[in-house]
C-alpha cells in the first residue's frame, strides 16, 4: 500500500486515468479524494469504488464540467465547503477532450475552441477557484495532464492539430502558474498512450501502469519540479 496522505482533487474521475487515480489513491487510509465528474448520477465506476471493501481512504464525488465556467465555480465551492478550512494538497487537472484527425490546413475552428475551453481554460479556472485552499496546504501541488504531442522538439508531425495546440497552451499556462506563485509546485505530466477512450486503438499502456508512475512522481514532487514537463515515469520531456 502506498502512502498518499493528503487531500486530492481530480477532474475526469469517472473513467479512464481519472478513475484509476482515484482507485489507487484510496488504497491509503490517510487520503481524501475529491473525484470530479460531469455526471455523478451516472458515474457507476466511482459509486462501485465507494462501496468496495478494498477502499481505505475517504471519497467525495462532486459534479464539475471543465467546459462550463458556472459548473467549475459551483464544483469548486462544494469542495471548499467539504474541506471546511483545510488545505488542498494536490490538484490534478486530468479531464480533457481530443479531436485526433485534424490538421493545420484542415481543421474545424469549433473543435479547436472546444479543445481550448476544456484543456486550457477549464484547468486555469479550476486552479484559480481552488487557490484559497491550495495556499493553506504545505504541499501546494498542481498537476496539469498534458500530452507528448505538445512537445515541438519531439516532432510528432502534423496530426492532432487542435489537441496539440491546446496541450501546448496548457504547458505554457502551467509554466506561468509556477512563475507567478513561487511556492506553488505546478508542472505538467504526459501519461503516455493509455488504453482509454481518449487513447484510442493504438494505445499500449494499461491505465494502472501509467497512473502508478504518475502518482509516485506527484506524491514525491519537490519545488524543483515547478514549471517543468514530465513523462509518467518522472522523465523530463523536451518542450
Secondary structure, DSSP 4 states (H G I P E B T S, - for coil): -----EEEEESSTTSHHHHHHHHHHTTSTTEEEEEEES-GGG-HHHHHHHT-TT--SEEEEEE--TT-HHHHHHHHHHHHHHHTT----EEEE------TT-BTTB--HHHHHHHHIIIIIHHHHHHHHHHHHHTTSSS-EEEEEE-GGG-STT--TTSSHHHHHHHHHHHHHHHHHHHHSTT-EEEEEE--SBSSTTT-TT--B-HHHHHHHHHHHHHT--GGGTT-EEETTS-B---
